[in-house]
Amino acid sequence: MPCLIRDSYEWLAARRVREDATALNATAPKKGILQWLTIVALIIVYINSFERLGYIASTAIFCFLNVVCLVITSGEFQKLSNSRKLRNLAAYTVFAFALSLVIYYVFTELFNIPLPD
């Protein structure tokens, strides 16, 4: 009897996973195209702002906007509470500036490749 209950539970769980995958696959192409177009648009803006804003500022803004746009277009951001959204945005900001500073240091100090300030 316990095996029958366990097997029934596993069957129902597998069924839910299949239904979720089917729903995800129905919206995946639309989300993928929207995410791709968003990234292309952000790259164009990044290229145009690189010289004006300098490497650190333009890269930090680019990274932040990429993460935010991808999270929003994936639909996961809308599921979060307001306090969690604010914490995530703060984390995205820290991540973007830290990443741009690390890459700036690696290129300017380790590789001796000058980047715009």
N, C-alpha and C positions, 0 to 999 in steps of 0.2 A: 504493500500500500504506500509506504513512503516514497518508493521509486516512482510510482505512478503519479503522485502529487508533484514530485520534483520534475519529472518529464513534462507534465502538463504546464508547470510554471515556465520551464525552459522553452517550450513550444510557443507559449503566449509571448514571452519576451522576444523570441526570434521573429514572431509575426509583427510585433510593434517595431522592431528594427527594420524589417522589410518595408513596412508602411512609411516609416520616417525616411528611409532611403528613397522610396518612390516619390515622396513629396519633395525631397531635396533635389532629386534629379530633374523634376519638372521645372524648378525655378533656377537651377544652376546655370544654364546657358545665358539667361537674362542677366543674372548677377555677374557672371564672368565677363560679358561684353561691357557692362557698366563699369566694372572695376578696371578693365583694360583701358577703356576710354578715359577714365579718371586719371590713371597713371600717365597716360600719354599727355594729357592736358597739363598735369603737374610738371612733367619733364620739360615741356615747352616753357612754362612759366619759370622754372628753375634755371634753364639755360639763359633766358633773358634777364634774370635778376642776379646772376652769378657775379658779373663784373661790378654792378652798381652797389650791391649789398655786401660783397665780400664773401669768402668761402664759408666762414663759420655761421653767419646769420642766414645766408641763403640755404645752406645745407640743413641747418636745424629746422627752418621753416618747412623745407621740402620733406624732410623725414617725418615731422609732426603731421603735416597735412596728408602724407601718404598713409600713415598708420590710421589716422582718424577717418579718412575717406574709405579705406578698406574695411574698417570695423563697422562703419555706418552702412555701407552698401551690402555687407554680409548679413545685416539684420540683427546682429548680436547686441549692438549698442542700445537698441530700443527695449531690449528685455531687462536691462539693468535698472536698479533704483537710481534716484537722482544723486544720492550721496556716493554711490559706487561709480556713477558716471564722472563726477568731479574728481574722485580719487584716480580713476583711470586716465583722465585728461592730464592731471598733474604728473602721473607716471610717464605718459607719452611725452610730455614736455621735457622732463628730466632725461629720458632716454634719447630724445632727439638732440639735445644740447651735448650730452655726454658723448654720443656717437660722433657728432661733428668735431668735437674737441679732440677725441682720440684719433680720428682719421687725419685731422689737421696736424697733430703732433707727429704721427707716423710719416706723413709725406714731407713735412718741412724739416724735421730733425733727423729722422732715420734715413730717408731716401734723398734728402737734400733737394727736394723739388719745391720751388716756391709756389705758394697759392695766394690768391688775392686776399688781402686783409679786409 
